[in-house]
Amino acid sequence: MLKYLTLFILFTAFSNTVLSNPSTAKQHYKNAAAYHTIGEFEQAISEYKKAIALAPNSAIIYNRLGVAYAELKQYDAALDAYQKALELSPMTAEPHYNIGIVYLKKGTLSRAAEAFQRAIAIDAEWADPYTGLGEVHLKQGDLEGAARAYKKATRLNPKSASAMLGLGKVYTKQGHLDAAITAVKKTIEIQVDHTEAHYQLAQIYVKRGETEKAATAMAFFKLLRQTDPLLEKAEMWVKRHPDDARGYNNLGIVYLARRRFQDAVATYKQAISLDPDLATAHYNLGHAYHKHGKVDLAIAAYQQALATDTDLAIAHNNIAVCYTELKTDLDKALSHARTAVRLAPTEANYWDTLAQICNTLGFSDEAQHAREKQEEYSDKP
């Protein structure tokens, strides 16, 4: 929820500021922004301070410095930086908003509300301060005030997952469970892997007595909670190692597990662009397509995986499955299934694939043999 400002805005501010060495100040800011992006906040703070020494009248740099301090939970230092930003630019909404976020995290709700209201007074068309204000009201038990703030935020920004989820929480507390489900589902439409939204959905279903739906939502919530730290690490890794194909491949695996299909596909493609011979990335791209019913694209990706690693048994098996699903090229399906069990003879699932294809083609003896193998290896730990 912290407000980040762009390089373009910063450089515009520089153009109106007398600097002893503008190029050096810009470079320190660029260095700070780079550190900030990869989560190296202490180094970012050091560079922001160097930029401030050369551009002491830039409110924007102070605002960014405050954000970096807030990321480290050094809230008093963050507040000092935001206040300095406001001294230099009193009619800027962002520092007020960021002050509100800090007070919200500190639990100082009245001061958080004041800061959000000041941000709104300056920029009444910016959704985020209304979301912050809604959270304050919700924590204070003022459900009507929270609803008004969240509704305003969603009108200004219909894609605000946090505002939509906040509205869902209000409806839940008010006992309007149908409206709560609608709001939470909209949150999930905005961000499919919103961990808290899936938890809230499970809790609402529990209240409605819909146990199966509650169990399904809770199961996915648990998966998201387990992979939250993996997601953070994987995303940070590619920021710090932008040329590491395997890093992108690993990030794609996490995205796919969290149902972020488009992100997974894009990330696998990035891995392939960095290392066209990375068979696992081609395979994982095929797997992503396969899970989403794009079977022709899946086959093409699996084939690319085999072009770089002909002994990748799982790719052979999955191509066989794809052809079976399409009900075409069953001779190719049979060939790939046979290759899969030859390469991985103790993999029960591969024998199952072969058995199904042989049954379809009328090869009863081979089908029976494959089924026996499938049962044999299914019983083994």
Residue pairs with C-beta under 8 A, 6 or more apart in sequence:
1 101
1 128
1 131
1 132
1 162
2 67
2 70
2 71
2 98
2 101
3 63
3 67
3 94
3 97
3 98
3 128
4 64
4 67
5 60
5 63
5 64
5 94
7 29
7 30
7 33
9 60
10 29
10 58
10 60
10 61
11 26
13 58
13 59
13 60
14 22
14 25
14 26
14 55
14 58
17 55
17 57
17 58
18 57
19 25
19 54
19 55
20 54
21 54
22 54
22 55
24 54
25 51
25 54
25 55
26 51
28 47
28 48
28 50
28 51
28 54
29 47
29 48
29 51
29 55
29 61
31 47
32 43
32 44
32 45
32 46
32 47
32 48
32 50
32 51
32 64
32 68
33 44
33 64
35 41
35 43
35 44
35 47
36 44
36 64
36 67
36 68
37 239
38 236
38 239
38 240
39 71
39 236
39 239
41 68
41 69
41 71
41 72
42 72
44 68
45 65
45 68
45 69
45 72
48 61
48 64
48 65
48 68
49 65
51 58
51 61
52 58
52 61
52 62
52 65
55 61
57 88
58 88
59 84
59 85
59 86
59 88
59 89
59 92
59 95
60 85
62 81
62 82
62 84
62 85
62 88
62 95
63 81
63 82
63 85
63 92
63 94
63 95
63 98
65 81
66 77
66 78
66 79
66 80
66 81
66 82
66 85
66 95
66 98
67 78
67 98
69 75
69 77
69 78
69 81
70 78
70 98
70 101
70 102
70 105
73 105
75 102
75 105
75 106
78 98
78 102
79 99
79 102
82 95
82 96
82 98
82 99
82 102
83 95
83 99
85 92
85 94
85 95
86 92
86 95
86 96
89 95
91 122
92 122
93 118
93 119
93 120
93 122
93 123
93 126
93 129
94 119
96 115
96 116
96 118
96 119
96 122
96 129
97 115
97 116
97 119
97 126
97 128
97 129
97 132
99 111
99 115
100 112
100 113
100 114
100 115
100 116
100 119
100 129
100 132
100 133
100 136
101 112
101 132
102 112
103 109
103 111
103 112
103 115
104 112
104 132
104 135
104 136
109 136
109 139
109 140
112 132
112 136
113 133
113 136
113 137
116 129
116 130
116 132
116 133
116 136
117 129
117 133
119 126
119 129
120 126
120 129
120 130
120 133
123 129
125 156
126 156
127 152
127 153
127 154
127 156
127 157
127 160
127 163
128 153
128 157
128 160
130 149
130 150
130 152
130 153
130 156
130 163
131 149
131 150
131 153
131 160
131 162
131 163
131 166
133 145
133 149
134 145
134 146
134 147
134 148
134 149
134 150
134 153
134 163
134 166
134 167
134 170
135 146
135 166
137 143
137 145
137 146
137 149
138 146
138 166
138 169
138 170
143 170
143 173
143 174
146 166
146 170
147 167
147 170
147 171
147 174
150 163
150 164
150 166
150 167
150 170
151 167
153 160
153 163
153 166
154 160
154 163
154 164
154 167
157 163
159 190
160 190
161 187
161 190
161 191
161 194
161 197
164 183
164 184
164 186
164 187
164 190
165 183
165 184
165 187
165 194
165 196
165 197
165 200
167 183
168 180
168 181
168 182
168 183
168 184
168 187
168 197
168 200
168 204
169 180
169 200
171 177
171 179
171 180
171 183
172 180
172 200
172 203
172 204
172 207
177 204
177 207
177 208
180 200
180 204
181 201
181 204
181 205
184 197
184 200
184 201
184 204
185 201
187 194
187 197
188 194
188 197
188 198
188 201
191 197
192 258
192 259
192 260
193 224
193 231
193 258
193 259
193 260
195 221
195 224
195 225
195 228
198 217
198 218
198 220
198 221
198 224
199 217
199 218
199 221
201 217
202 214
202 215
202 217
202 218
202 221
203 214
205 211
205 213
205 214
205 217
206 214
220 259
223 257
223 258
224 258
227 254
227 257
227 258
230 254
231 254
231 255
231 258
234 247
234 250
234 251
234 254
235 251
237 244
237 247
237 250
237 251
238 244
238 247
238 248
238 251
241 247
243 274
244 274
245 270
245 271
245 272
245 274
245 275
245 278
245 281
246 271
246 275
246 278
247 271
248 267
248 268
248 270
248 271
248 274
248 281
249 267
249 268
249 271
249 278
249 280
249 281
249 284
251 267
252 263
252 264
252 265
252 267
252 268
252 271
252 281
252 284
252 285
252 288
253 264
253 284
255 261
255 263
255 264
255 267
256 264
256 284
256 287
256 288
256 291
261 288
261 291
261 292
264 284
264 288
265 285
265 288
265 289
268 281
268 282
268 284
268 285
268 288
269 285
271 278
271 281
272 278
272 281
272 282
272 285
275 281
276 308
277 308
278 308
279 305
279 306
279 308
279 309
279 312
279 315
280 305
282 301
282 302
282 304
282 305
282 307
282 308
283 301
283 302
283 305
283 312
283 314
283 315
283 318
285 301
285 304
286 297
286 298
286 299
286 300
286 301
286 302
286 304
286 305
286 315
286 318
287 298
287 318
289 295
289 297
289 298
289 301
290 298
290 318
290 321
290 322
295 322
295 325
295 326
296 326
298 318
298 322
299 319
299 322
299 323
302 315
302 318
302 319
302 322
303 319
305 312
305 315
306 312
306 315
306 316
306 319
309 315
311 343
313 339
313 340
313 343
313 344
313 347
313 350
314 340
314 344
316 336
316 337
316 339
316 340
316 343
317 336
317 337
317 340
317 347
317 349
317 350
317 353
319 332
319 333
319 336
320 332
320 333
320 334
320 336
320 337
320 340
320 353
320 354
320 357
321 333
321 353
322 333
323 329
323 330
323 332
323 333
323 336
324 330
324 333
324 353
324 356
324 357
324 360
330 357
330 360
330 361
333 357
334 354
334 357
334 358
334 361
337 350
337 353
337 354
337 357
338 354
340 347
340 350
340 353
340 354
341 347
341 350
341 351
341 354
341 370
341 373
344 350
345 373
346 377
346 380
347 377
348 373
348 374
348 375
348 376
348 377
348 378
349 374
351 370
351 371
351 373
351 374
351 377
352 370
352 371
352 374
354 366
354 367
354 370
355 367
355 370
355 371
355 374
358 364
358 366
358 367
358 370
359 367
